[in-house]
Amino acid sequence: MIVTLTVNPALDRTIDLDSPLAPGSVHRASSSREDAAGKGVNVARVLHASGAETSAVLPLAADDPYAALLDGAGAIRAVPTSAHARVNITLTDGAGETTKINLAGGQPDEAVLTALVDATVEAADGASWLAICGSLPAGVPADYYARVVRAVRERAARPPRIALDASGAALVAVLSAGPEIGPVDLIKPNEDELVEALVELDPSRDSEELLRAVAADPAGETVRLARELVPHRARAALVTLGGDGAVLIGGEGAWQAGIPADVRVRSTVGAGDSSLAGFLLAATAQADAGECLRTAVRYGSATASLPGTALATPADLPTGDIPVRALV
């Protein structure tokens, strides 16, 4: 069982236009689709499509149309709330441009936040992994994910390994709480989010300087920076690097994997979530670090090759070789 927690779910509405977007004009849509999203739900959808047993914890209002889109996410553990899921609108046009309009979601009250913690502890007891994913709604304290980690580790009789896919203050709060709650088993930032976290931990550092160093040597510099966090703040880090693939840094080494040659990128929406799902699938199967990284890149690349907000299924996985090399 792999459990996901999504505190800030979203309904993704994608509209394909038959001509370039022109502000102030009337446009005709060639197609549209709606998907249940939010990072944890995305991870659950990819896992479920691959045959994994999943349980997705999220707040959900009884009259929210979002509920009808959750069929592909596996078992749902819904915490009642009055707020509907936020809506993200994506416009894609004939010129290949993508325009996103993200609406604000409702703010869960303390009763909902407490119920989410309780539901996560119950669902995660005995699971192999808990994946805590995505942004926090406005008004939710930045240390909420640290609160979830603490509760799971203190209250679950058989606590799972914990993966965290968050950024900004929510990520930093968990990293900072490491000495108290123990390091999470995996963090999954991209290179920008990694740099952002390091600068928040040490504001004397120059983010532009760090990003220039990463751009000059994506894999090597990312590994060097991640080792400032691994293993004392997080036991491992899976850092996605876009077209440069991904790196995995653990207490016993670091590895790099590139993008398969047969992949043509069409949309990066959900690619990072799919990478995490691929990693969790391999880790649950007791694969070694290199194979976990390879599977993460295969799933992330598959989603990147699909249009709009579509997520990878096993039928979409690229067949090209994904070389993995150990890094010093």
Secondary structure, DSSP 8 states (H G I E B T S, - for coil): -EEEEESS-EEEEEEEESS---TTS---EEEEEEEEESHHHHHHHHHHHTT--EEEEEEE-TT-GGGGG-GGG-EEEEEE-SS--EEEEEEE-TTS-EEEEE-------HHHHHHHHHHHHHHHTT-SEEEEES---TTS-TTHHHHHHHHHHHH-SS--EEEEE--HHHHHHHHHTHHHH--BSEE--BHHHHHHHHHHH-TTS-HHHHHHHHHHSHHHHHHHHHTTTTTTTBSEEEEE-GGG-EEEEETTEEEEE---TT---S--TTHHHHHHHHHHHHHHTT--HHHHHHHHHHHHHHHHTSSTT----GGG---S---EEEE-
